[in-house]
Amino acid sequence: MKAQNIKVACSSCSLRELCMPAGLEPDDLKRIDELVSTRRKVKRRETLFRNGEPFTSLYAIRTGFFKTRVASEDGRDQVTGFQMAGEIIGLDGIVNEQHTCDAVAIEDSEVCVMPFQRLEALSREVKALQRHVHQVMSREIVREHGVMLLLGSMRAEERLAAFLLNLVQRLHARGFSQSEFILRMTREEIGSYLGLTLETVSRTLSKFMSDGIVEIDQRKVRIVDPEGLRRIVNPPGC
């Protein structure tokens, strides 16, 4: 993993609206520009941080895709989330000042490094930044609740439909198509995240294809019938 001391201008970044608070005064934005001054390139399959490592920074993903994972008691890796450009990772390390999971790039990626002590000090002075940090933390709690719902009460079809809808919604917020995307993660990784076997993921995707809901060509996915996916997640009459 390479660190580059390149000046990163949040004020001119195309992802600014996703990972920085809106409505900042020019002077406040300049101070944030000074805070985020380092980029790191992380090659595919390399780790940004590991479970047990000291927590020092939060990371805003500039390009690429990551997965977070923890090791289960039997030694298997359990995927706990997928993160994309414009999202912030590393929040797991705040509570005990050390990371509790691994963050692994699933494609060549680049992150902006935000030293947490400096971020914390600046957020006490810039209220909009403080509010934004709280919103990021709250969003992570809401995401955890969503995962619990997925794993606790949904059938395989519902889990996979909800996953695809969430993924395309997040990509669309970044300017991508509402219906077509590339699956950056493997089916095995999707299964690990959703609590499903590889065979179940493949069988369910094949059913979606035969039902005319999606078209899949290797990793290229096209959602043909988004309402069909929504009906799977929220059946009529529920």
Secondary structure by P-SEA (a helix, b strand, c coil): cccccccccccccccccccccccccaaaaaaaaaaccbbbbbcccccccccccccccccccccbbbbbbbbcccbbbbbcccccccccccccccccccccbbbbbcccbbbbbbcaaaaaaaaaacaaaaaaaaaaaaaaaaaaaaaaaaaccccaaaaaaaaaaaaaaaaaaaccccccccccccaaaaaaaacccaaaaaaaaaaaaaaccccccccbbbbccaaaaaaaaccccc
